[in-house]
């Protein structure tokens, strides 16, 4: 499943550098011929989750070249020269037939300068002040071991929430979710730049220019680092790196954790004591579209590294059944299996039991496995599987399958693609018992016994689809679990009757829900409002605003924050679900602190907000799966009370 996602949010890269678009590329007609021969059948033929022709036209040329060279489209580009790839990019982004080409600047990442606002230098950033921890820090994707995304000390009161306004904006390509300690903020993106910013001004303390990633940085106080502060990043090319968080100086670099050519690192790592737990995923799901490719051999896994050195301590595959040949295609190309079970999301940690809880993706082949669509408990010391609970069987899926497919790699029957992409949450109930809560793309939420993996309850919250149900994350406070629902296919069917799915299919349930973690009972549901938006790609035409809510939430005492593909971000009353504040990130453009004028916002997807020190940070413009409201370049928005 998420192999396709990786193409859609452009994170699947196997090198840290991006090939630039050549000014003297081949003529557009050459690119058109290549596109129509190799690409058109999927991008204009309704292949599940393949971006449309118009959607491709929104992307930066270099982003397309990168996807063809090092990303998820690499298998389809076999045999193409660099000039061929540049010609395809030129055709897609300059053709007059691209109805979705932006009419106003979407910006390109510029050389970074330390500024306070559009022009004035900021001496505070120039002097690189010491990192000082506070009680309002957000140092990992899930903020705590249980991955609740619950900020207990946000620096915001109930009266402050309705007064949130944008303080500054920062432009970047494919920006992820930031981590914050004191007045420092760290954020990765797929342009190859890793930034340390000042939370109050957005100015740049330092940047690393060769790190392609979509994961959230881990920040920890550690003697390993000269400054006493360490940050660890998983790169897309299966390498983990550790830096001094104060200076950006590299401390160590791991070996490549997986040698499969289509493996990637998409889930954020977590630090547990003296080791680092790293999930490993892949883009082989998309490589299977190629007739020349023998699918499939990748198996998702989880690795543990020594925090001091980056040395591999253990690595556990999620599929245990032996690999075997299923059939042969023309030219002796072998189709093998079982494969899949990629680990897309960050683990959650249970120190009491000595466990890491991980969730897995779908299977890629006809041979069933118990490793896919599962919640798995791993021993933190050894990597041994303590228990595994598969919740969906026969979910065998690769991209590009359908009546017109000639790849010879399609499973029969094709599964629904209902895997997991959201980190599970460990919760303690009022009676002292604990429950592990996991949300799936099927729209189901599960409560599991953390000792055995037994299913205690399951609740249907969304309808579910390939880009639906629970997409990127759930959150919790001490008494409730908060579950955003995307149901993207159903929302698209609502906007385009007859174009997405059969007539009479169930309506989607996009919105935010609160569940009782003891029973799974739905406490409240707030449907996603139908609200106006402005997608820059629509060139001033009315936008069909997609109200799916796939992003992970952020929780503070009394409130839940959640974004939407239509570019709105909202705060909900945690007890009632009432919307108490909202802002449209597409209603205006932004002059960013790194020199971009008129940068538009867009869809909010992916990893959700970070709240710390009285501020909220969220990325607008697409960094997830659906690419709705995509600008090619995202904008990181910093909100504060009254924008001060």
Helices and strands as residue ranges (DSSP letters): H 2-8, H 28-38, H 40-43, H 53-56, H 61-69, G 75-77, H 82-94, E 115-116, E 120-121, H 123-127, E 150-151, H 158-161, E 164-172, E 179-181, E 184-187, E 194-198, E 204-208, E 218-221, E 229-234, E 240-244, E 250-253, E 263-264, E 270-272, E 275-282, H 284-287, E 301-306, E 312-317, E 324-328, G 330-332, E 334-337, E 348-350, E 355-359, E 374-379, E 385-390, E 425-428, E 434-439, E 444-448, E 455-460, E 474-476, E 480-485, H 488-495, E 511-516, E 522-527, G 536-538, E 554-556, E 559-563, E 568-573, E 579-584, E 589-590, E 599-600, E 610-612, E 615-620, E 634-641
